[in-house]
Amino acid sequence: MRFCILLLVSFTIFIGTGLAVNVDIGNVDAFKQALEKDGFTIQEGELGYFDFIKLYNEGVLPSAYGNNPTTKYVAYFVPPAPGHKVDEKLSEIASTLGMSGNTTSFWNQGPDEAVVFVGRTPPECRFFNFDLVLMFRTYGNETRWIFAPPVDPLNMDVIKTEGTPDGSPGNPYNQTTMVVTTADKGIDQRIRAAAQSAGYSEGIINTHVLPSAMLNLGLENNSDVFGEAIRPALVKDKQSGDDYVNNTPAVVLRITPNESSELEPYDVPVQRVRGTGTTEFDLMDDLEELKNAIISKHNGSTARELPTSICVPDGADGIQRGINVIGPNNDCCYLWTATQPVESPTAPFFNTSGFYPFLQDSQVTLGDDPDEFIIVYGINHVATGKATYSNFAVYGADVWNGIKAITDIDFNGTAEEYLPDNPNAKYLYVYKLARNCNGDQHCFEVPYGKGGYGIDLDQPLFIAWRVYHEKATKTGPAYSEIVYDRAIKFDPEE
């Protein structure tokens, strides 16, 4: 008997994770059978890493769209509705990313359909969420890239899983969950009933509402186009994180009723409210002292302070004005070294270099002279309690390719060198960007000559910051309560 058990274990390991996935995520076959019995057509999709820079390098997309280098986005790839086909351009995106080509990460959805995720949440990490986004919308005869979330994401503090029974606080990581993306109450209720008949607990089922009042639902060419992705950030064990991205233990199902019924659309969900009333402004004097110390240390160079402003409007602003807001997540604040937010109506798959002339006023290049570099500094928002994680990244300003993100993990202890006698230095950070760090410990060497994975010496660049998730509110911090991060460009004196 012992030998048989060992043989079974060895066989399971040998064949890989396929058997384990079926055990881990429940009885998906029974769930599908229950849905079919209730009069639904079920189509299985795929999950995969949406690699913006790969798509840019392969010539499939003209931009990397401000990718977050800290996060590998796990996107839903959904089959077309019965009787429909995947658009040729969207099929090219999916096939370039290793998908079947008969699924798409950008899909229309009928008012009585649902897209359902059944599987495991990411492994233990600093932050994750499931984010639903309106990708394209048609205005008259023009289809625009909107890239705006109509509702809050489901993050690790609000999602229901088997590790968070009855919605109570618990362990949300590597737990079975179900996320039903739909506009209709009746469809949602039928899906929940089928799930429970297959052995899934009501306590793990989440509804990601498509708010009909805000959206143009349907399967026609002028209907809204959606996307949904999982954002795991700063996974504790790198191998577990890579395994999750490359072989996500989950399935995605498109669920379509065979017969129409009276619609019961959901109301627009109540949003989580940003802000606690507590700010970081007590640290502004310390930040000014840090700036002076930075300039003093590098007084042999010419210093130019770069502007900082809010990078993107929120999703509702983008939807109402018909502008591309580059995928802002309600769990985050976004800042960048520019003078104003993005606000251009753009066609799908737009070229970022042509739409934001105001970036020219604040763009800089980074040469390979050892006396040419950028110092990024500011408040460590995690240390102050305003964020769960934060980072800054360096981008090529023409195609918005994020090369590297420096996270709050790298911030710790970096300001004490400049302010050794200031007890508030622990709430601040300093980091250097250069082509050659010359042995500096807290410095990133910006690569060039690597296509989308680098920024060439004459290629303009910008810095962007992300401040993610205030625990107290379970959403992004309020812009009015954080002190904006900053950057200084240093050039050799002539």
C-alpha positions in Angstrom: 0.0 0.0 0.0 2.8 2.4 0.9 4.5 1.7 -2.4 1.2 2.5 -4.2 0.9 5.8 -2.4 4.4 6.7 -3.3 3.9 5.7 -6.9 0.7 7.9 -7.1 2.5 10.9 -5.6 5.4 10.4 -8.0 3.0 10.2 -10.9 1.2 13.3 -9.9 4.5 15.2 -9.7 5.6 13.8 -13.1 2.5 14.9 -15.0 2.8 18.4 -13.5 0.1 20.6 -12.1 -2.8 19.6 -14.3 -4.3 17.2 -11.8 -3.5 19.5 -8.9 -5.3 22.4 -10.6 -8.5 20.4 -10.8 -8.3 19.6 -7.1 -7.3 23.1 -6.0 -10.1 25.0 -7.8 -13.0 22.7 -7.2 -15.2 20.8 -9.5 -15.3 23.0 -12.6 -16.8 20.2 -14.7 -19.7 19.9 -12.3 -20.2 23.7 -12.4 -20.2 23.7 -16.2 -22.7 20.8 -16.3 -25.0 22.6 -13.9 -24.9 25.7 -16.1 -25.6 23.8 -19.3 -28.5 22.1 -17.6 -29.8 25.6 -16.7 -29.8 26.6 -20.3 -26.4 28.3 -20.8 -23.7 27.8 -23.5 -20.3 27.6 -21.8 -17.0 28.4 -23.6 -13.7 28.2 -21.9 -11.1 30.9 -22.3 -7.5 31.3 -21.2 -5.3 33.3 -18.8 -1.9 34.6 -19.6 0.7 37.3 -19.0 -0.1 40.5 -21.0 3.4 41.6 -21.8 3.1 45.1 -23.2 6.8 45.5 -24.0 6.8 42.2 -25.9 3.9 43.4 -28.0 5.7 46.6 -28.7 8.9 44.9 -29.6 7.1 42.5 -32.0 5.5 45.4 -33.7 2.0 44.4 -32.7 1.3 47.5 -30.6 2.9 51.0 -31.1 3.4 51.6 -27.4 3.9 49.9 -24.1 1.1 52.1 -22.6 2.9 52.9 -19.3 3.3 49.3 -18.2 4.1 48.8 -14.5 7.4 47.0 -14.3 6.6 45.8 -10.7 3.6 43.8 -12.0 3.1 41.1 -14.5 -0.6 41.5 -15.5 -2.5 38.2 -15.8 -5.2 38.9 -18.3 -8.4 37.2 -19.1 -8.5 35.9 -22.7 -12.2 35.3 -23.5 -13.8 33.5 -26.5 -16.1 35.4 -28.7 -19.9 35.1 -28.2 -21.5 32.2 -30.0 -21.8 33.1 -33.7 -19.1 35.8 -33.5 -15.4 35.9 -34.4 -12.3 37.5 -32.8 -11.2 40.6 -34.6 -8.0 40.0 -36.6 -5.9 42.6 -34.8 -7.1 41.3 -31.4 -6.3 37.7 -32.5 -2.8 38.8 -33.4 -2.3 40.2 -29.9 -3.5 37.0 -28.3 -1.4 34.7 -30.5 1.7 36.8 -30.0 1.3 36.3 -26.3 1.1 32.5 -26.7 -2.7 32.2 -26.6 -4.8 30.1 -29.0 -5.8 33.0 -31.2 -9.5 32.2 -30.8 -9.7 34.2 -27.5 -9.1 37.8 -26.9 -8.2 40.0 -24.0 -10.6 42.7 -25.3 -14.2 41.5 -25.7 -17.8 42.7 -26.1 -20.3 41.4 -23.6 -24.1 41.2 -23.9 -26.3 42.6 -21.1 -27.3 39.0 -20.1 -23.9 37.4 -20.4 -21.2 36.7 -17.8 -17.5 36.1 -17.7 -16.5 34.0 -14.8 -13.1 33.4 -13.2 -12.8 30.2 -11.1 -9.4 29.5 -9.5 -6.8 30.5 -7.1 -5.8 34.0 -6.0 -2.1 35.0 -6.3 0.4 33.6 -3.8 1.3 35.8 -0.8 2.3 39.2 -2.0 2.2 42.8 -1.0 -0.8 43.6 -3.2 -3.1 42.1 -5.7 -6.4 43.0 -7.4 -8.8 41.9 -10.1 -9.4 45.0 -12.3 -12.2 45.5 -14.8 -11.6 48.1 -17.5 -13.6 49.7 -20.4 -11.0 49.5 -23.2 -12.8 50.8 -26.3 -15.9 52.9 -26.9 -17.4 54.2 -30.1 -18.4 57.9 -30.3 -20.4 58.4 -33.5 -18.2 56.8 -36.2 -15.0 57.0 -34.2 -13.9 54.2 -31.9 -11.5 55.4 -29.1 -9.2 53.8 -26.7 -10.6 54.8 -23.3 -8.7 52.4 -20.9 -10.8 53.3 -17.9 -12.3 51.2 -15.0 -16.0 51.8 -14.5 -16.0 50.3 -11.0 -13.7 49.5 -8.1 -11.3 46.6 -8.5 -11.5 43.6 -6.2 -8.3 43.7 -4.1 -7.0 41.4 -1.4 -8.8 43.3 1.3 -12.3 43.0 -0.2 -12.3 39.8 -2.3 -14.2 36.8 -0.9 -12.2 33.5 -0.9 -12.2 30.2 1.0 -9.6 31.9 3.3 -12.0 34.8 4.1 -15.1 33.0 5.3 -18.3 35.0 5.3 -16.3 38.1 4.2 -14.4 38.2 7.4 -10.7 39.1 7.5 -8.5 36.2 6.8 -5.9 34.8 4.3 -6.8 35.9 0.7 -3.6 34.5 -0.8 -3.5 31.2 -2.8 -7.2 30.6 -2.1 -10.0 29.5 -4.3 -12.3 32.2 -5.4 -15.0 32.9 -8.0 -15.4 36.3 -9.8 -18.6 36.7 -11.8 -18.4 39.7 -14.2 -21.9 40.5 -15.3 -24.5 43.3 -15.6 -27.5 41.2 -14.7 -28.8 40.2 -11.3 -30.8 37.2 -12.6 -27.8 35.8 -14.5 -25.6 36.3 -11.4 -28.1 34.4 -9.2 -28.4 31.5 -11.7 -24.6 31.2 -11.8 -24.3 31.3 -8.0 -26.9 28.5 -7.8 -25.0 26.4 -10.3 -21.8 27.0 -8.4 -23.3 25.9 -5.1 -24.7 22.8 -6.7 -21.2 21.9 -7.8 -19.9 22.3 -4.2 -18.6 25.9 -4.2 -19.5 28.0 -1.2 -21.5 31.1 -1.5 -18.9 32.8 0.6 -16.2 32.7 -2.1 -18.3 34.2 -4.9 -17.7 37.8 -5.9 -19.7 39.8 -8.4 -17.8 42.3 -10.5 -20.7 44.5 -11.8 -20.8 45.9 -15.3 -23.0 49.0 -14.6 -25.5 49.1 -17.4 -26.3 52.8 -16.8 -22.7 53.8 -17.6 -22.0 51.3 -20.4 -23.0 50.3 -24.0 -23.4 46.6 -23.5 -23.9 44.3 -26.5 -22.2 42.3 -29.3 -22.4 44.8 -32.1 -19.4 46.5 -33.6 -20.2 49.8 -31.8 -20.6 48.1 -28.4 -18.2 48.8 -25.5 -15.1 46.5 -25.3 -13.8 45.3 -22.0 -10.8 43.8 -20.4 -10.0 42.3 -17.0 -6.7 41.4 -15.4 -5.1 40.3 -12.1 -2.3 42.5 -10.7 0.0 40.6 -8.3 2.7 42.9 -7.0 5.8 42.1 -4.9 5.1 38.4 -4.5 7.0 37.0 -1.4 8.4 34.0 -3.2 9.6 34.8 -6.8 9.2 31.3 -8.1 5.6 31.0 -6.8 4.9 34.3 -8.5 6.4 33.3 -11.8 4.5 29.9 -11.6 1.2 31.8 -11.0 1.7 34.1 -14.0 2.9 31.4 -16.4 0.5 28.7 -15.4 -2.4 30.4 -13.5 -4.4 27.7 -11.5 -7.8 28.9 -12.8 -10.2 28.8 -15.7 -12.1 31.6 -17.4 -15.6 30.9 -18.7 -17.8 32.9 -21.1 -21.4 32.1 -20.1 -24.2 32.9 -22.6 -27.9 32.1 -22.0 -29.5 30.1 -24.8 -32.8 32.0 -24.5 -33.3 35.6 -23.6 -35.2 36.6 -20.5 -36.2 39.9 -18.8 -33.1 41.8 -17.8 -32.5 42.8 -14.2 -29.5 45.2 -14.4 -27.5 46.0 -11.4 -27.3 49.5 -10.0 -23.9 51.2 -10.2 -22.0 49.9 -7.2 -21.1 52.1 -4.3 -17.4 53.0 -4.5 -14.9 52.8 -1.7 -14.1 56.4 -0.5 -10.5 57.6 -0.5 -9.0 59.5 2.4 -8.8 59.3 6.2 -8.2 63.0 7.0 -4.6 62.2 8.0 -2.0 63.7 5.7 1.8 63.6 5.2 2.2 67.4 5.2 4.0 67.4 8.5 7.0 66.0 6.5 7.2 68.9 4.0 9.9 70.7 5.9 11.9 67.6 6.1 11.5 67.0 2.4 12.7 70.5 1.7 15.7 69.9 3.9 16.4 66.7 1.9 16.2 68.6 -1.4 18.7 71.1 -0.2 21.0 68.3 1.0 20.8 66.6 -2.3 21.7 69.8 -4.3 24.5 70.6 -1.9 26.0 67.2 -2.2 26.1 67.5 -6.0 27.0 71.2 -6.2 29.5 70.6 -9.0 26.6 69.9 -11.4 23.8 72.0 -12.8 20.5 71.1 -11.1 17.1 71.2 -12.8 14.0 70.4 -10.7 11.5 68.5 -12.8 7.7 69.2 -12.4 5.4 66.7 -10.7 1.7 66.4 -11.3 -1.1 64.0 -11.3 -0.6 61.7 -14.2 -4.0 60.4 -15.1 -7.6 61.4 -14.4 -9.8 58.7 -12.8 -11.9 56.2 -14.8 -15.2 58.1 -14.5 -13.6 61.2 -15.9 -12.3 59.3 -18.9 -15.6 57.6 -19.6 -17.6 60.9 -19.4 -15.2 62.9 -21.5 -14.3 60.2 -24.0 -10.6 60.4 -23.4 -7.8 57.9 -22.9 -6.8 57.7 -19.3 -4.2 54.9 -19.6 -5.8 52.4 -17.2 -5.9 54.2 -13.8 -6.6 51.8 -11.0 -8.9 53.1 -8.2 -6.6 51.4 -5.8 -3.7 53.8 -6.7 -2.5 57.4 -7.0 -0.4 58.2 -10.1 2.2 61.0 -10.4 4.7 61.8 -13.1 7.3 64.4 -14.2 5.0 66.5 -16.4 2.9 69.6 -16.0 -0.6 68.2 -16.5 -2.5 64.9 -16.7 -3.1 62.9 -19.9 -6.3 64.0 -21.7 -6.5 63.1 -25.3 -9.2 61.3 -27.3 -7.4 58.6 -29.1 -8.1 55.8 -31.6 -7.4 52.2 -30.5 -3.8 51.2 -30.5 -2.7 54.8 -30.6 0.9 55.9 -30.7 1.6 57.7 -27.4 4.4 59.9 -28.9 1.9 61.9 -31.0 -0.7 62.9 -28.4 1.0 64.7 -25.5 2.9 67.8 -26.7 3.0 69.2 -23.2 5.5 66.4 -22.3 8.0 68.2 -24.4 8.3 71.0 -21.7 9.4 68.5 -19.1 11.2 65.8 -21.0 14.8 65.1 -20.4 17.4 62.7 -21.8 20.0 60.8 -19.9 23.4 60.6 -21.5 26.4 58.4 -20.5 28.5 61.2 -18.9 29.2 60.1 -15.3 28.2 63.6 -14.1 24.8 63.3 -15.7 22.1 61.6 -13.6 18.7 62.0 -12.1 17.9 62.0 -8.3 14.4 60.8 -7.4 13.3 61.5 -3.9 10.3 61.9 -1.7 8.1 60.5 1.0 8.1 56.7 1.6 4.3 56.4 1.6 4.5 52.9 3.0 6.5 54.1 6.0 3.8 56.8 6.7 1.0 54.3 6.4 -0.6 55.9 3.3 0.2 52.9 1.0 0.6 49.2 1.0 3.3 49.5 -1.7 4.7 52.2 -3.8 7.2 52.5 -6.6 8.6 54.8 -9.3 9.6 53.8 -12.8 11.5 55.3 -15.6 9.9 55.4 -19.0 10.8 56.2 -22.6 8.6 59.3 -23.2 7.8 58.4 -26.9 6.5 54.8 -26.4 5.9 54.8 -22.6 8.0 51.7 -22.0 8.5 51.1 -18.3 12.1 49.8 -17.9 12.5 49.3 -14.2 10.5 50.0 -11.1 12.2 50.9 -7.8 9.9 50.0 -5.0 9.5 51.0 -1.3 11.6 47.9 -0.4 14.5 49.7 -2.0 13.8 53.0 -0.3 14.5 52.0 3.3 17.6 53.7 4.8 18.3 55.8 1.7 17.7 59.3 3.1 19.8 58.9 6.3 23.0 59.5 4.3 21.7 63.0 3.5 20.0 63.7 6.8 21.9 61.8 9.4 20.6 63.8 12.3 17.0 64.0 11.3 14.7 61.4 12.9 12.2 61.8 10.1 14.7 60.6 7.5 13.2 57.1 8.0 10.0 58.4 6.2 12.0 59.7 3.2 13.9 58.2 0.4 16.6 59.1 -2.3 17.4 57.1 -5.4 19.7 57.7 -8.4 19.2 57.0 -12.0 22.3 57.0 -14.3 23.9 55.2 -17.1 26.9 54.3 -14.9 26.3 54.2 -11.1 30.0 54.3 -10.4 29.5 52.0 -7.4 26.7 54.0 -5.8 24.6 51.6 -3.8 21.1 53.2 -4.2 21.3 53.6 -8.0 19.8 52.0 -11.1 21.7 51.9 -14.4 19.3 52.7 -17.1 20.0 50.4 -20.1 19.9 51.4 -23.8 20.2 49.6 -27.1 17.6 46.9 -26.0 14.5 48.0 -27.9 11.5 48.3 -25.6 13.6 47.0 -22.7 15.8 50.1 -22.7 15.9 53.8 -23.2 18.4 55.1 -25.8 20.8 57.9 -24.9 18.9 60.4 -27.1 15.4 59.1 -26.2 13.4 61.5 -23.9 12.2 59.9 -20.7 10.0 60.6 -17.7 9.5 59.3 -14.2 6.2 58.0 -12.9 5.2 57.1 -9.4 2.5 54.7 -8.1 1.1 54.8 -4.6 -1.0 51.8 -4.0 -3.8 51.0 -1.5 -4.3 52.6 1.9 -5.2 49.8 4.3 -7.6 52.0 6.3 -9.9 52.6 3.4 -9.2 49.5 1.3 -8.7 51.7 -1.8 -6.1 54.2 -3.1 -5.0 57.1 -0.9 -6.4 60.6 -1.5 -4.2 62.8 -3.6 -5.0 65.6 -1.2 -3.4 63.6 1.7 0.0 62.6 0.2 3.1 64.7 -0.5 4.1 64.5 -4.1 7.3 62.7 -5.0 10.0 64.7 -6.8 13.0 64.4 -9.2 16.0 66.6 -10.0 18.1 66.2 -13.2 21.8 66.9 -12.8 24.0 67.8 -15.8 27.8 68.5 -16.0 28.6 72.2 -15.5 29.8 73.7 -18.8 
